[in-house]
Amino acid sequence: MGRQTYKKYVYYLKSTGICIVVMGSCWFLCQLRQMSQILRSTVPTNALNLEQAHAQYIYIDDPRYKDVFMFRKTENLQTFVPEQSFSFSHVIMKWWKSLNRNVAYKLLHMAQNGDKTERLKAMHTLNSLKYLKDWHYQHIAQMLDAKIAVSLARMPNVDTKFFLKPPYYHAQHKLYDVIEKAHCLLLHLNTLSKNTHPCLIQFLNNKFRDSQRDGLVFDHDLSSIGLAASPAVIWDQELLQSCVQALCHHSCLEQYSKDIVEAGGLQVLMMIKKIFNDNINICILLAKIISNISLHSEYLEQIFQAGWVGALVEWSHNFDIRLSVPASRALANLDDENECVKYPRRVYLLHPLYKTRTNTKLDVVFLHGLLGGVFVTWRQRDEEIPTHGVVDPYMVDHGTDNLSTMIGEQSQEFLRDLAYDLRKREWARLGQDFEVVLDDFPQNTNEKACGPYSCSGDDHCVKKSERDRRYRTQCWPKDWLPEDVPYIRVIGVNYDSNLSMWTPLCPIEGMKATLRERSEEYIGKLVTAGIGTRQTIWVCHSMGGLLVKKMLVDEWKNGDKNNICKNTRGIIFYSTPHRGSRVAVLTQTTQMLVWPSVEVQELREESPHLLQLHEEFLDMLKEFPIEIVSFSETKSTLVTALKVPFQFVTSNSADPGVGEFYEIAQDHLSICKPASRHSFLYQKLLSILKRHVTPKEETKISPIMELLSLPSKLF
């Protein structure tokens, strides 16, 4: 009995002790929790875990996992995901995508560390990879350095995803803040140039003359302090556009262009681009500014960090060549593999705009005439409707209005396309049996003329001319020549010219106006662009022909140290006034009113300077035989709003007395603008180029063969 009582007391004692321990533990944990909350509210204890690795999450876009969070208690979530049967093609495609991703990183490594040949192959192969995700592009973009980014940017049809957006690209800037930054930039540039650019000083005085009062108080701030704003300066988009024009003009002077980078102008220009991204004219000015800065390769890193490489890539793919060509020129100047060749201001690379693995065999240089330009002079001519010729029954209008009423516009367009396809199919079957006379057939020639005057019906020029009539080109040297003659480089040269001295000129730029001064300037620029290192063909219109003659004569007199005369193979003159032009024939009274420019004064008929230049040019040809082809206009040009007929260059002045000479029934403005590739004006030039370039059949290498040709370390 006593033993049972003893066990009972022991049992109660143990139970009581366990309850005390459990309750004490709960109380202790409760106190510890309260103390932890107090400490956490006063001291950020999570600062001790900053060095620990944080969890990283991968977001899976797969519909099989849409209901995965409904089974939170399940340990193996995969068991509740419906299984998907993978086909063999799916497995192969998944493996190919994975291989593309791994190869992309290895190609980037090879582009950064390989030799020149390996870098070029790696860039082409990286550009051709498909099935890369957006985050792959962004990862590669973060790994790019400035040199590799520019090399990749010069690949044809490169994806813009390879390039990061500019820093703070998504930040919103108010218009007056950007104008204020542009104004401060202009003031800083004026200080860096030591007040030596009169145009910049005049702009600041005219546009911002009331912007400074008692320190730096701008017009848009005057209303906030109770003062009326001056109506002289309106802070709007028009003022910002004027600032961009002033910056572009200031950057045109090589000694001032680098100051824009030193003054932090790249970031300001990027802000302006964001505001005017849809304004093609402002984007053209911005592209010109960056292309002028690109001559200084030491600023490559700053240009890359400001995000301009991606912007230049976007612009280089633009349809408007006024924007795409300056952007491509900037990328070419920034490319470190072209450090021996630079394209200065007013020297445009028209082809190739991108990196190519073909060897260039011939340079073709285009120079425009008075008041012309690269993007104006060499356009495609609007085709005139012939007044006579073969009548095409499909083109005869038989009651078009009635037809439109009966079948509607869409049905009528369908019938037109059907008729065109029938004509095209019939001509493809019978065209080889015909000989087609070229358009712009010469009215008169000399004894040395040798054509070609016609082509066969199945020739490429006949087939492509139909396409050219539908899809008109803005610059036929850029679009037509590379297709018809491979292995050439096409360069366009711009120079400013005026008819009157009343035209406002920059005091610094306006000094170089005579042929001698222009010759010295452009010889240096063309040598910088690599002219003289290979065979060259010159194509010039009007006054551009005089400039080419002057450059060749000056080089000949200086011993041809740049090999320009030695490597010149031909010159094509489109209405060049070798003995002057009637445009400069003015009476003394008229000259006092018009005040003709230096260019116009040098173009006087029978000018002693022009006659002496021509004699020296003929003497140069005796030492360096060059093929000469000349075209002369026979139609008068309608000038002024009254459409007064005027013939700028007569046949006597356009005939240099050497080489082939052709008189064409066109006026002075259209003599250099063929309507299609079927024009004699184009086919004659094409025949000369083909004699100096032997086309080869290009072998296109597939991306797979590119990968196999790369070093084995890639795999």
C-alpha positions in Angstrom: 0.0 0.0 0.0 2.8 2.4 0.9 4.7 1.4 -2.3 1.7 2.4 -4.4 1.3 5.7 -2.6 5.0 6.4 -3.2 4.6 5.8 -7.0 1.6 8.0 -7.1 3.5 10.9 -5.5 6.4 10.4 -7.8 4.0 10.5 -10.8 2.4 13.7 -9.6 5.8 15.3 -9.0 7.1 14.4 -12.5 3.9 15.7 -14.1 4.1 18.9 -12.2 7.8 19.4 -13.1 7.1 18.8 -16.8 4.3 21.3 -16.7 6.6 23.8 -15.0 9.3 23.3 -17.6 6.9 23.5 -20.5 5.3 26.6 -19.2 8.6 28.2 -18.3 9.9 27.5 -21.8 6.9 29.1 -23.3 7.3 32.1 -21.1 11.0 32.3 -22.0 10.3 32.1 -25.7 7.6 34.7 -25.4 10.0 37.1 -23.6 12.7 36.4 -26.2 10.2 37.1 -29.0 9.2 40.4 -27.5 12.8 41.4 -26.9 13.6 40.5 -30.5 10.8 42.7 -31.8 12.0 45.6 -29.6 15.6 45.2 -30.9 14.4 44.9 -34.5 12.4 48.1 -34.2 15.4 50.0 -32.9 18.4 48.3 -34.7 18.3 47.0 -38.3 19.6 43.5 -37.5 19.1 42.5 -41.2 22.3 44.6 -42.0 24.3 41.6 -40.7 23.0 39.5 -43.6 24.0 41.8 -46.5 27.0 39.7 -47.4 25.0 36.5 -47.7 23.8 35.4 -51.1 20.2 36.2 -51.9 17.8 34.0 -53.6 17.5 34.4 -57.4 14.3 33.6 -59.2 13.7 32.5 -62.8 10.3 33.2 -64.1 9.1 30.3 -66.2 6.7 31.0 -69.0 5.2 27.6 -69.4 1.4 26.9 -69.2 2.0 23.5 -67.5 2.9 25.4 -64.3 -0.1 27.6 -64.1 -1.8 25.6 -61.3 1.4 24.8 -59.4 0.7 27.1 -56.4 -2.6 25.4 -55.6 -0.7 22.4 -54.2 1.5 24.1 -51.5 1.6 21.1 -49.2 2.9 18.8 -51.9 6.6 18.2 -51.7 7.1 17.2 -55.3 5.3 19.8 -57.4 6.4 18.2 -60.6 4.0 15.3 -59.9 1.1 17.6 -60.4 2.3 19.0 -63.7 0.9 17.2 -66.7 3.6 15.4 -68.6 4.2 16.6 -72.2 5.4 14.2 -74.8 8.4 15.7 -76.7 8.9 14.8 -80.4 12.3 14.2 -81.9 12.2 17.5 -83.7 11.4 19.4 -80.5 14.4 17.8 -78.8 16.6 18.7 -81.7 15.3 22.3 -81.7 15.8 22.6 -78.0 19.4 21.4 -78.3 20.0 23.8 -81.2 18.8 26.8 -79.2 21.0 25.8 -76.3 23.9 25.4 -78.7 23.2 28.9 -80.1 23.2 30.4 -76.6 26.5 28.7 -75.6 28.2 29.5 -78.9 27.1 33.2 -78.7 29.1 33.7 -75.5 32.1 31.9 -77.0 31.9 33.9 -80.2 31.9 37.1 -78.1 35.0 35.9 -76.2 36.7 35.1 -79.5 35.8 38.6 -80.9 37.4 40.2 -77.9 40.6 38.1 -77.8 41.1 36.7 -81.3 43.2 38.1 -84.2 41.7 40.2 -87.0 40.5 37.3 -89.1 39.0 35.5 -86.2 37.3 38.6 -84.9 35.7 39.3 -88.3 34.4 35.7 -88.6 33.2 35.7 -85.0 31.2 38.9 -85.6 29.6 37.7 -88.7 28.6 34.4 -87.1 27.3 36.1 -83.9 25.2 38.4 -86.1 23.7 35.4 -87.9 22.7 33.4 -84.8 19.0 32.9 -84.4 16.7 31.8 -81.6 18.4 34.0 -79.0 16.1 35.3 -76.2 15.8 38.9 -75.3 17.7 38.3 -72.1 20.5 36.7 -74.1 20.8 39.9 -76.2 20.8 42.0 -73.0 23.5 39.9 -71.4 25.7 40.1 -74.4 25.1 43.8 -74.6 26.3 44.2 -71.0 29.5 42.3 -71.9 30.3 44.4 -75.0 33.1 46.9 -74.9 33.3 49.9 -77.1 35.4 48.4 -79.9 33.5 45.2 -80.2 30.2 47.1 -80.1 31.2 49.2 -83.1 32.4 46.2 -85.0 29.1 44.4 -84.3 27.2 47.6 -85.2 28.8 47.6 -88.7 27.5 44.1 -89.5 24.7 44.0 -92.1 21.2 43.7 -90.6 22.5 43.6 -87.1 19.8 43.3 -84.4 19.5 46.5 -82.3 18.9 44.3 -79.2 22.7 43.8 -79.0 23.1 47.4 -77.8 22.0 48.8 -74.4 19.7 51.8 -74.1 21.4 55.1 -73.1 21.8 55.8 -69.4 18.7 57.4 -67.9 16.9 56.8 -71.2 13.5 56.5 -69.5 13.9 59.7 -67.5 11.5 62.4 -68.5 12.9 65.9 -69.2 11.0 69.0 -69.5 11.5 71.1 -72.7 12.7 74.2 -71.0 15.2 72.2 -69.0 16.7 70.7 -72.2 16.8 74.2 -73.8 18.6 75.5 -70.7 21.2 72.7 -70.9 21.6 73.4 -74.6 22.1 77.0 -73.9 24.7 76.3 -71.2 26.5 73.9 -73.6 26.7 76.6 -76.3 28.1 79.1 -73.7 30.7 76.5 -72.6 31.6 75.9 -76.2 32.0 79.6 -76.8 34.4 79.7 -73.8 36.4 76.7 -75.0 36.8 78.2 -78.5 37.9 81.5 -76.8 35.3 83.5 -78.7 36.8 82.8 -82.1 33.7 81.5 -83.8 31.7 84.6 -84.9 28.6 82.5 -86.0 28.3 81.1 -82.5 28.6 84.5 -80.8 26.0 86.0 -83.2 23.6 83.1 -82.4 23.9 83.6 -78.7 23.4 87.3 -79.0 20.4 87.0 -81.2 18.6 84.1 -79.5 19.6 84.6 -75.8 20.3 88.2 -75.6 17.7 88.7 -72.8 18.4 85.4 -71.0 20.8 86.7 -68.4 19.7 89.2 -65.8 21.4 89.6 -62.4 23.3 86.4 -62.8 21.6 83.5 -64.5 17.8 84.1 -64.6 16.1 82.7 -67.7 12.9 84.0 -69.3 10.8 81.1 -68.4 11.5 81.9 -64.7 10.6 85.6 -64.8 6.9 85.0 -64.3 7.5 83.2 -61.1 9.1 86.3 -59.5 6.5 88.7 -60.7 8.2 90.0 -63.8 6.9 89.9 -67.4 8.8 87.7 -69.7 10.5 89.3 -72.7 8.8 88.4 -76.0 12.1 88.3 -77.8 12.9 84.7 -76.7 10.2 82.0 -76.8 11.4 78.8 -75.2 9.8 76.3 -77.5 10.8 73.5 -79.8 11.7 75.9 -82.6 14.4 77.5 -80.3 15.7 74.0 -79.5 15.9 73.2 -83.2 17.9 76.4 -83.7 20.3 75.3 -80.9 20.8 72.0 -82.7 21.6 73.8 -85.9 24.1 76.0 -84.1 25.7 72.9 -82.6 25.9 71.2 -85.9 27.5 74.2 -87.5 30.0 74.5 -84.7 31.0 70.8 -85.0 31.6 71.3 -88.7 34.9 72.9 -87.8 37.3 70.1 -86.8 39.1 72.2 -84.2 35.8 72.7 -82.4 34.1 69.4 -82.8 36.0 67.7 -79.9 34.9 70.5 -77.6 31.4 69.1 -77.6 32.6 66.0 -75.9 34.8 67.9 -73.4 31.8 70.1 -72.5 29.5 67.0 -71.8 27.5 67.6 -75.0 26.9 63.9 -75.7 24.4 63.6 -72.9 22.6 66.8 -73.9 22.4 65.6 -77.5 20.9 62.3 -76.3 18.2 64.3 -74.4 17.4 66.2 -77.6 17.2 63.0 -79.6 14.6 61.7 -77.2 12.5 64.8 -77.7 12.9 64.9 -81.5 13.2 61.2 -82.2 10.4 61.4 -84.8 11.7 64.6 -86.5 13.8 63.4 -89.4 15.5 66.8 -90.0 16.7 67.1 -86.4 17.9 63.5 -86.4 19.9 64.3 -89.5 21.6 67.2 -87.8 22.4 65.0 -84.7 23.8 62.3 -87.0 26.1 64.9 -88.6 27.3 66.2 -85.3 28.2 62.6 -84.1 29.8 61.9 -87.5 32.0 65.0 -87.1 33.0 64.0 -83.6 33.7 60.4 -84.8 36.9 61.7 -86.6 38.4 61.9 -83.1 38.7 58.2 -82.3 40.0 59.0 -78.8 36.4 59.7 -77.8 35.1 56.3 -78.7 34.6 55.2 -75.1 32.6 58.4 -74.3 30.4 57.9 -77.4 29.8 54.3 -76.4 28.9 55.1 -72.8 26.5 57.8 -73.8 24.5 55.2 -75.9 25.2 56.6 -79.3 26.3 53.3 -80.9 22.9 51.8 -80.7 21.3 55.1 -82.0 23.7 55.1 -84.9 22.7 51.5 -85.7 19.1 52.5 -85.7 19.7 55.4 -88.0 21.9 53.5 -90.4 18.9 51.3 -91.2 16.7 54.3 -92.0 15.1 54.6 -95.4 16.2 58.2 -95.8 19.8 58.3 -97.0 20.3 61.8 -95.6 20.2 60.0 -92.2 21.5 56.6 -92.9 24.7 57.7 -94.7 26.0 60.1 -92.0 25.2 57.5 -89.3 27.1 54.8 -91.3 30.0 57.2 -91.8 30.2 57.8 -88.0 30.4 54.0 -87.4 33.0 53.5 -90.1 35.2 56.3 -88.5 34.8 54.7 -85.0 35.8 51.3 -86.2 39.3 50.6 -85.0 40.0 48.3 -88.0 39.7 51.3 -90.3 42.2 53.5 -88.4 44.1 54.1 -91.7 40.9 55.3 -93.5 38.7 58.1 -92.2 35.8 59.9 -93.9 36.1 63.6 -93.1 33.2 66.0 -93.2 31.5 66.3 -96.7 33.1 63.0 -97.8 30.3 60.3 -97.7 30.8 56.5 -97.9 27.9 55.4 -100.1 29.0 51.8 -100.4 29.7 49.6 -98.6 27.9 50.9 -95.6 28.7 47.7 -93.6 31.6 45.4 -93.1 32.3 43.1 -96.0 34.7 40.3 -96.5 35.2 41.1 -100.2 38.3 42.9 -101.4 37.6 46.3 -102.9 39.2 46.6 -106.4 38.0 50.0 -107.6 37.0 53.4 -106.1 34.2 55.4 -107.7 34.1 59.1 -106.6 31.1 61.3 -107.4 31.4 65.1 -107.3 28.3 67.4 -107.9 28.1 70.8 -109.6 27.2 74.3 -108.6 24.4 74.4 -105.9 24.2 70.6 -106.0 24.8 67.9 -103.4 25.3 64.1 -103.0 21.6 63.6 -102.1 20.3 66.0 -104.7 22.4 65.7 -107.9 22.5 61.9 -108.1 18.8 61.2 -107.8 16.8 59.1 -110.3 15.1 61.2 -112.9 11.3 61.2 -113.2 10.5 59.3 -116.4 8.7 61.3 -119.1 5.7 59.8 -120.9 6.8 59.2 -124.5 4.9 60.9 -127.3 5.5 58.1 -129.7 6.6 54.5 -129.7 5.2 51.0 -129.7 1.6 51.0 -128.4 1.0 48.4 -125.7 -2.6 47.1 -126.0 -2.7 46.5 -122.2 -1.8 50.1 -121.5 -4.5 51.6 -123.8 -7.3 53.2 -121.8 -10.7 52.0 -123.1 -13.3 53.7 -121.0 -11.5 53.7 -117.7 -14.2 55.5 -115.9 -16.8 53.0 -117.0 -14.5 50.1 -116.0 -14.0 51.6 -112.6 -17.8 52.0 -112.2 -18.5 48.4 -113.2 -15.8 46.5 -111.3 -14.5 48.8 -108.7 -11.0 50.1 -107.9 -9.7 46.9 -106.3 -10.8 44.7 -109.2 -9.3 47.2 -111.6 -6.0 47.1 -109.7 -6.1 43.3 -109.9 -6.6 43.4 -113.6 -3.6 45.8 -114.0 -1.4 43.5 -112.1 -2.6 40.6 -114.1 -1.9 42.4 -117.3 1.6 43.3 -116.1 2.4 39.7 -115.1 1.2 38.5 -118.6 3.4 41.1 -120.3 6.4 40.1 -118.1 5.9 36.4 -118.8 5.5 37.0 -122.5 8.6 39.1 -122.6 10.6 36.5 -120.7 9.7 34.0 -123.4 10.4 36.3 -126.4 12.7 39.0 -125.1 15.9 37.3 -126.1 14.9 37.6 -129.8 14.8 41.4 -129.6 17.5 44.1 -129.4 16.4 47.1 -127.3 17.7 50.6 -127.9 18.8 52.3 -124.7 17.0 55.4 -123.4 18.7 58.8 -123.7 20.1 57.7 -127.1 22.9 60.2 -128.1 21.9 62.8 -130.7 25.5 63.3 -131.9 28.9 61.8 -131.1 32.5 62.1 -132.2 34.6 59.6 -134.0 35.9 58.0 -130.8 32.4 57.1 -129.4 31.8 53.4 -129.1 28.6 52.9 -127.2 26.9 50.6 -126.1 23.7 51.9 -127.6 21.5 48.8 -127.1 21.1 45.6 -125.2 19.4 42.3 -125.7 15.8 41.9 -124.6 16.7 39.4 -121.8 19.5 41.6 -120.4 19.5 42.4 -116.7 19.2 46.1 -117.4 15.8 45.6 -119.1 14.5 43.4 -116.3 15.8 45.7 -113.5 14.5 48.9 -115.3 10.9 47.8 -114.7 11.7 47.4 -111.0 13.5 50.8 -110.9 10.4 52.5 -112.4 8.3 51.2 -109.5 10.8 51.6 -106.7 12.6 54.8 -107.3 16.0 55.4 -105.7 17.2 58.5 -103.9 20.8 58.0 -105.0 21.5 55.7 -108.0 25.3 55.4 -107.4 24.5 54.0 -103.9 21.7 51.6 -105.0 22.5 50.6 -108.6 26.2 50.3 -108.9 26.9 47.8 -106.1 24.3 45.5 -107.6 25.7 45.6 -111.1 29.4 45.9 -110.3 30.7 44.1 -107.2 34.0 44.8 -105.4 33.7 48.6 -105.7 33.7 51.4 -103.1 31.4 54.4 -103.9 32.2 57.8 -102.4 30.2 61.0 -102.7 31.8 64.4 -102.1 29.9 67.5 -101.0 31.0 71.1 -101.2 29.1 74.3 -100.5 28.7 76.8 -103.4 26.7 80.0 -103.9 25.6 82.2 -106.8 25.9 85.5 -105.0 28.1 87.0 -102.3 25.0 88.4 -100.7 24.4 84.9 -99.3 25.4 84.9 -95.6 28.6 82.8 -95.2 30.5 81.7 -92.2 33.6 83.9 -92.0 35.8 80.9 -91.2 34.4 78.5 -93.9 33.7 81.1 -96.6 37.4 81.6 -97.1 37.9 78.5 -99.3 35.9 79.3 -102.4 38.3 79.3 -105.4 39.2 76.1 -107.3 42.7 76.2 -106.0 41.6 76.4 -102.3 39.0 73.7 -102.8 41.5 71.5 -104.5 43.9 71.7 -101.6 41.1 71.0 -99.1 39.6 68.0 -100.9 42.9 66.4 -101.9 43.7 66.1 -98.2 40.2 64.8 -97.3 40.2 62.2 -100.1 43.7 61.0 -99.2 42.5 60.6 -95.7 39.6 58.5 -97.1 42.1 56.2 -98.9 41.8 57.6 -102.4 45.0 56.8 -104.3 45.6 53.4 -102.8 43.7 51.6 -105.6 42.3 52.2 -109.1 39.9 55.2 -109.2 37.1 56.4 -111.5 35.9 60.0 -111.2 32.2 60.8 -112.0 31.5 64.5 -112.0 28.7 66.9 -112.9 29.2 70.5 -114.1 31.6 72.4 -111.8 32.6 69.1 -110.1 34.5 68.2 -113.3 36.6 71.4 -113.0 37.4 70.5 -109.4 38.5 67.0 -110.4 40.8 68.5 -113.2 42.3 70.9 -110.7 43.0 68.2 -108.1 44.7 66.0 -110.7 46.7 68.8 -112.2 47.9 69.9 -108.7 48.9 66.4 -107.8 50.7 66.0 -111.2 52.7 69.2 -110.5 53.6 68.0 -107.0 55.0 64.7 -108.3 51.9 62.7 -107.7 53.1 61.8 -104.2 49.7 60.3 -103.3 49.5 58.2 -106.5 46.1 59.8 -107.4 47.1 60.4 -111.0 48.8 57.1 -111.4 45.7 55.1 -110.2 43.1 57.2 -112.0 41.6 55.0 -114.8 38.8 57.2 -116.1 36.8 60.4 -115.8 33.1 60.8 -116.8 32.1 64.4 -117.3 28.4 65.2 -117.2 28.1 68.7 -118.8 31.3 70.1 -117.4 32.1 73.7 -118.7 35.7 73.2 -119.7 35.6 76.6 -121.4 33.2 78.3 -119.1 29.5 78.8 -118.8 27.0 81.5 -119.8 25.7 81.6 -116.3 28.5 84.0 -115.5 27.8 86.4 -118.3 26.6 89.5 -116.6 26.8 93.1 -117.5 28.8 95.4 -115.2 25.6 97.0 -113.8 24.0 93.6 -113.1 27.2 92.4 -111.4 27.0 95.3 -109.0 23.5 94.3 -108.1 23.9 90.5 -108.0 27.5 90.5 -106.7 28.3 87.1 -108.1 30.2 84.6 -105.9 33.8 83.5 -106.5 32.5 80.3 -108.1 30.4 82.1 -110.6 33.2 84.5 -111.5 35.5 81.6 -112.2 32.9 80.1 -114.6 33.0 82.9 -117.1 33.1 81.8 -120.7 36.7 81.7 -122.2 38.1 82.4 -118.7 41.9 82.5 -118.9 42.1 80.5 -115.7 39.8 77.7 -117.1 41.7 77.7 -120.4 45.0 77.4 -118.7 43.7 74.6 -116.4 42.5 72.7 -119.5 45.8 73.0 -121.2 47.6 71.7 -118.1 45.1 68.9 -117.9 45.8 67.8 -121.5 49.5 67.9 -120.7 48.9 65.7 -117.7 47.0 63.2 -119.8 50.2 62.7 -121.9 52.0 61.4 -118.9 49.1 59.6 -117.3 46.7 58.1 -120.0 43.2 58.3 -118.6 39.9 57.2 -120.3 37.7 60.3 -120.8 34.0 60.2 -121.5 32.0 63.4 -121.8 28.2 64.1 -122.0 26.7 67.4 -123.2 23.2 68.8 -122.7 21.2 69.9 -125.7 18.0 71.1 -124.0 17.6 74.3 -122.2 16.9 74.4 -118.5 13.8 76.2 -117.3 15.0 78.6 -114.5 13.2 80.8 -112.0 9.5 80.8 -111.4 8.9 82.2 -114.9 10.5 79.1 -116.4 12.9 81.0 -118.6 14.8 78.6 -120.9 18.6 78.8 -120.4 21.4 76.5 -121.6 24.1 76.4 -118.9 26.8 74.6 -120.9 27.1 74.6 -124.6 28.4 71.6 -126.6 31.5 73.5 -127.5 32.3 74.1 -123.8 31.4 70.5 -122.7 33.7 68.9 -125.3 37.2 68.6 -123.8 38.7 67.6 -127.2 39.8 64.3 -125.9 38.1 60.9 -125.4 34.5 60.0 -126.2 31.9 62.8 -126.6 28.1 62.4 -126.6 25.3 64.9 -127.0 22.2 63.9 -125.0 18.7 65.4 -125.3 18.5 66.4 -121.6 18.9 69.7 -119.8 21.6 70.6 -117.3 19.8 69.3 -114.2 18.7 65.9 -115.7 21.9 65.1 -117.6 23.3 63.2 -114.5 19.9 61.6 -113.5 19.2 58.5 -115.5 15.5 57.5 -115.4 16.4 53.8 -115.1 19.3 51.4 -115.6 18.1 51.1 -119.2 19.5 54.6 -119.8 22.6 55.2 -122.0 23.8 57.7 -119.3 24.1 54.8 -116.9 25.0 52.0 -119.2 28.0 53.8 -120.5 29.4 54.4 -117.0 28.6 50.7 -116.2 30.6 49.5 -119.2 33.7 51.5 -118.1 33.5 50.1 -114.6 33.1 46.5 -115.7 36.3 46.8 -117.8 38.3 47.5 -114.6 36.5 45.1 -112.4 36.2 41.4 -113.2 33.2 40.1 -111.3 33.5 36.9 -109.5 30.8 34.6 -108.3 30.4 35.2 -104.6 30.3 32.1 -102.5 27.8 32.6 -99.7 28.9 30.8 -96.6 26.2 29.4 -94.3 26.4 30.0 -90.5 27.1 26.3 -90.0 30.1 26.5 -92.3 31.2 29.6 -90.5 31.1 27.7 -87.2 33.1 24.8 -88.7 35.7 27.2 -90.1 36.3 28.8 -86.7 39.0 27.4 -84.4 38.2 24.2 -82.5 38.5 25.9 -79.2 35.1 27.4 -79.8 33.5 24.1 -79.1 
